[in-house]
Amino acid sequence: MGKRGSLLEAAFKDEKIKHARVSKELSITRAVQKCIVDNFKGFTDAEIDGVQHDNMTLRARLLRDKGRKKDTGAAEVVMGARYYKELRLLYSSSCNPIKQLAVTDGSTPAKEVFAAMVAAMKSPCNRGPMINYLATSGEPNMAEAIGIMKWCLELNPVSSTEQLRGVLEVMKWVSRHKLKDTYTEQLKHLDDKFNEALVQAQGLLF
């Protein structure tokens, strides 16, 4: 093959490499956007692209970790429920509902509630104990109530029937114990989550 042919072949190879790189970047960018929609619902533009930790915004960190996961596999980067929860806490502003909810009376959760919370936070998470507790529990103390509200805020009722059931069980638990009388202001933070679950449940029925 002559010099001209070699140059054309090299140019074609470079173009293929460039196209593959651009395709990979677009794929990761789309995956990150979907991840933000699914796991950071309610986050403001400032929380996503303005707040920085270790000189990285939330979007930049997700792009980095998604890229590493694509290159090396899950062995190096595990992006499960705990990963997203930690990022939500890290990048959420002080106005975020999760940070607005606080225990102010010094109470602590009972062992059963604490065990259910731990199971729900593990990777892979097990929401069964919490869902069972909600269906059978007595009236909660403040630590238990706030912990369950925070757990509910972490659920995405659109992503799975189990998470939808979790939110619906919290709604029934709130109603059964008349918690809106005791935690009126705190439960306002869950209004959007409850409405989202009701819309999703209605969509499944029709």
C-alpha positions in Angstrom: 0.0 0.0 0.0 1.3 3.4 -0.9 1.9 6.4 1.3 -1.5 7.9 0.3 -3.3 4.7 1.3 -1.5 4.6 4.6 -2.5 8.1 5.4 -6.2 7.4 4.5 -6.1 4.3 6.7 -4.6 6.2 9.6 -7.2 9.0 9.2 -10.1 6.4 9.1 -8.7 4.8 12.3 -8.5 8.1 14.1 -12.0 8.9 13.0 -13.3 5.6 14.4 -11.5 6.2 17.7 -12.9 9.7 17.9 -16.4 8.5 17.1 -16.2 5.7 19.8 -15.0 8.3 22.4 -17.8 10.7 21.6 -20.4 7.9 21.7 -19.1 6.8 25.1 -19.3 10.4 26.4 -22.8 10.8 25.1 -23.8 7.5 26.6 -22.4 8.4 30.1 -24.0 11.9 29.9 -27.4 10.4 29.2 -27.0 7.9 32.0 -26.1 10.7 34.4 -29.1 12.7 33.4 -31.4 9.7 34.0 -29.6 9.1 37.3 -30.3 12.7 38.4 -34.0 12.4 37.4 -34.4 9.0 39.2 -32.3 9.6 42.3 -32.1 13.4 43.0 -35.8 14.4 42.5 -36.4 17.8 44.0 -32.8 18.9 43.8 -32.3 22.5 42.5 -30.0 23.4 39.7 -27.7 24.9 42.3 -27.5 21.6 44.2 -26.8 19.7 41.0 -24.3 22.1 39.2 -23.4 24.7 41.8 -22.5 23.1 45.1 -19.0 21.6 45.2 -17.3 19.1 47.4 -13.6 18.2 46.7 -13.9 20.7 43.8 -16.6 18.6 42.1 -20.3 19.3 41.6 -22.8 16.5 41.9 -23.1 16.2 38.1 -19.3 16.1 37.7 -18.9 13.4 40.4 -21.6 11.3 38.7 -19.9 11.7 35.3 -16.6 10.6 36.9 -18.0 7.6 38.7 -20.2 6.5 35.8 -17.1 6.7 33.5 -15.1 4.6 36.0 -17.8 2.1 36.3 -18.1 1.7 32.5 -14.3 1.3 32.2 -13.6 -1.0 35.2 -16.9 -2.6 36.1 -18.7 -2.7 39.5 -15.7 -3.9 41.4 -14.2 -0.4 41.7 -17.4 1.7 41.8 -20.5 0.5 43.5 -23.4 2.9 42.7 -26.2 1.5 44.8 -28.8 2.9 47.3 -26.1 3.8 49.9 -24.0 5.6 47.3 -27.0 7.8 46.2 -28.1 8.5 49.7 -24.6 9.7 50.7 -24.5 12.0 47.7 -28.0 13.4 48.5 -26.9 14.2 52.0 -23.5 15.6 50.8 -24.9 17.9 48.0 -28.3 18.9 49.4 -28.6 22.4 50.8 -29.8 23.3 54.3 -33.2 24.0 52.8 -33.5 20.4 51.5 -36.4 18.5 53.3 -34.0 15.8 54.6 -31.9 18.3 56.4 -35.0 20.2 57.7 -36.2 17.1 59.6 -34.5 16.8 63.0 -35.1 15.1 66.3 -35.4 17.7 69.1 -36.5 15.8 72.2 -33.5 13.4 72.8 -35.5 10.2 72.0 -34.0 7.2 70.2 -35.6 4.6 68.0 -36.5 1.2 69.4 -34.3 -1.8 68.4 -36.9 -3.0 66.0 -37.1 0.3 64.2 -33.3 0.7 64.2 -32.8 -2.8 62.8 -35.4 -2.0 60.0 -33.6 1.2 59.1 -30.2 -0.6 59.0 -31.6 -3.3 56.7 -33.1 -0.6 54.4 -29.7 1.1 54.2 -27.6 -2.0 53.4 -26.5 -2.8 49.9 -28.5 -4.6 48.6 -31.2 -3.0 50.7 -34.0 -4.9 52.4 -37.1 -2.8 52.8 -39.2 -5.7 54.0 -38.6 -5.2 57.8 -39.5 -1.5 57.5 -42.7 -2.1 55.5 -43.7 -4.9 58.0 -43.0 -2.6 60.9 -45.1 0.2 59.4 -48.1 -2.1 59.1 -48.0 -3.3 62.7 -46.3 -0.7 64.8 -47.6 1.3 67.8 -47.4 5.0 68.0 -43.8 6.2 67.3 -41.6 8.4 69.4 -40.0 11.4 67.7 -36.8 9.7 66.7 -38.8 6.9 65.1 -41.2 9.3 63.3 -38.4 11.5 61.9 -36.3 8.5 60.9 -39.2 7.0 59.0 -40.0 10.3 57.3 -36.4 10.6 56.1 -36.6 7.0 54.9 -39.7 7.8 53.0 -38.1 10.8 51.3 -35.4 8.5 50.0 -37.9 6.3 48.2 -38.7 6.6 44.5 -42.3 5.3 44.1 -42.0 5.5 40.3 -39.0 3.2 40.1 -40.4 0.0 41.7 -43.6 -1.4 43.2 -41.8 -2.1 46.5 -40.8 1.6 46.9 -44.3 2.6 45.9 -45.6 0.3 48.6 -43.2 1.8 51.1 -44.5 5.3 50.5 -48.1 4.1 50.7 -47.4 2.2 53.9 -46.0 5.4 55.4 -49.1 7.3 54.4 -51.3 4.7 56.1 -49.0 4.7 59.2 -49.3 8.5 59.4 -53.1 8.3 59.1 -53.5 5.4 61.6 -51.5 7.3 64.3 -52.9 10.7 63.4 -49.4 12.0 63.1 -50.4 15.1 61.2 -51.7 16.4 64.5 -48.3 15.9 66.2 -45.9 16.5 63.3 -47.8 19.0 61.2 -44.8 21.0 60.0 -42.5 18.0 59.5 -45.0 16.1 57.4 -45.4 19.1 55.0 -42.0 18.0 53.6 -43.6 14.7 52.5 -46.5 16.2 50.6 -44.8 16.0 47.2 -43.7 12.4 47.9 -47.2 11.3 48.9 -48.8 13.0 45.9 -46.2 11.3 43.6 -47.1 7.9 45.1 -50.8 8.5 44.7 -50.4 9.5 41.0 -48.3 6.4 40.4 -50.7 4.1 42.2 -53.7 5.5 40.3 -51.8 5.0 37.0 -51.3 1.3 37.9 -55.0 0.8 38.5 -56.2 2.3 35.2 
